[in-house]
């Protein structure tokens, strides 16, 4: 395994395009901008109900650590917090936290990408 990042590989390729033709610099700049704007390759995949839970929590500016306090969440009136959602969050807490922090994820049931 290498210490090289995907960004390093991309920058090498963009540099080669940039120096290989007269139109290279503009094309290379356009590619760099698209790369900067693109979503990560490894978006977290979460169930739709968990995504609704994240959207609800973000809309009320609830802190991430409180989203794991299911008794608190029930007391705040989020009715869609089922046992299945709680179980998924507990068993997949890394994916849940990544979706929360990134503010973007892929819906498991539909492959739709959701961005907050």
C-alpha positions in Angstrom: 0.0 0.0 0.0 1.2 3.5 -0.8 1.1 6.7 1.2 -0.2 8.5 -2.0 -3.7 10.0 -1.8 -6.3 9.9 -4.5 -5.8 13.7 -4.7 -2.0 13.1 -5.4 -2.9 10.7 -8.3 -5.4 13.1 -9.7 -3.0 16.1 -9.5 -0.4 14.1 -11.4 -2.9 13.3 -14.1 -4.1 16.9 -14.3 -0.5 18.1 -14.5 0.2 15.7 -17.4 -3.0 17.0 -19.2 -2.0 20.6 -18.5 1.5 20.2 -20.1 0.5 18.0 -23.0 -1.5 20.3 -25.2 -2.3 24.0 -25.9 -5.8 23.5 -24.4 -4.4 21.5 -21.5 -4.3 24.3 -18.9 -7.9 25.3 -19.2 -9.1 21.6 -19.3 -6.9 20.8 -16.3 -8.3 23.8 -14.4 -11.9 22.7 -15.2 -11.1 19.1 -14.0 -9.6 20.4 -10.8 -12.7 22.5 -10.1 -15.0 19.5 -10.8 -12.9 17.3 -8.6 -13.1 19.9 -5.8 -16.9 20.1 -6.1 -17.4 16.3 -6.4 -18.8 14.2 -3.5 -16.6 11.6 -1.9 -16.5 8.1 -3.5 -17.3 6.4 -0.2 -20.5 8.1 1.0 -22.1 6.4 3.9 -25.1 4.3 3.0 -28.0 4.6 5.5 -31.6 3.5 5.7 -34.2 6.2 4.7 -35.6 6.3 8.2 -32.2 7.1 9.6 -31.8 9.8 7.1 -35.1 11.4 8.2 -33.8 11.2 11.8 -30.6 13.0 10.8 -32.6 15.7 8.9 -34.8 16.2 11.9 -31.9 16.5 14.3 -30.1 19.0 12.0 -33.2 21.1 11.6 -33.4 21.5 15.4 -29.6 22.0 15.7 -29.3 19.0 18.1 -25.7 18.0 18.8 -24.5 14.7 17.5 -23.9 13.2 20.9 -27.6 13.9 21.9 -28.8 12.0 18.8 -27.6 8.8 20.6 -29.7 9.7 23.6 -32.9 8.0 22.4 -34.9 8.8 25.6 -34.1 12.5 25.0 -35.2 12.3 21.4 -38.5 10.6 22.3 -39.1 13.4 24.7 -38.6 15.9 21.9 -41.4 14.4 19.9 -39.6 12.6 17.1 -42.3 9.9 16.5 -40.4 8.0 13.7 -37.7 6.8 16.0 -38.5 3.1 16.0 -36.6 0.2 17.6 -35.2 -0.7 14.2 -33.8 2.8 13.6 -32.3 2.8 17.1 -30.7 -0.7 16.5 -29.3 0.4 13.2 -27.8 3.6 14.7 -26.2 1.6 17.5 -24.8 -1.2 15.3 -23.7 1.2 12.5 -22.6 4.2 14.6 -19.6 5.1 12.4 -21.8 5.3 9.3 -24.3 7.3 11.2 -21.7 9.8 12.5 -20.1 10.1 9.0 -23.5 10.9 7.5 -24.1 13.4 10.2 -20.7 15.2 9.9 -20.6 15.1 6.1 -24.3 16.2 5.7 -24.5 13.9 2.7 -25.3 10.2 2.3 -26.7 7.5 0.0 -30.2 6.1 0.8 -29.9 2.3 1.2 -33.3 1.6 -0.4 -33.1 3.8 -3.4 -29.4 4.7 -4.0 -30.5 8.4 -3.9 -27.9 10.8 -2.7 -29.2 13.2 0.0 -27.4 16.5 0.7 -28.4 18.8 3.5 
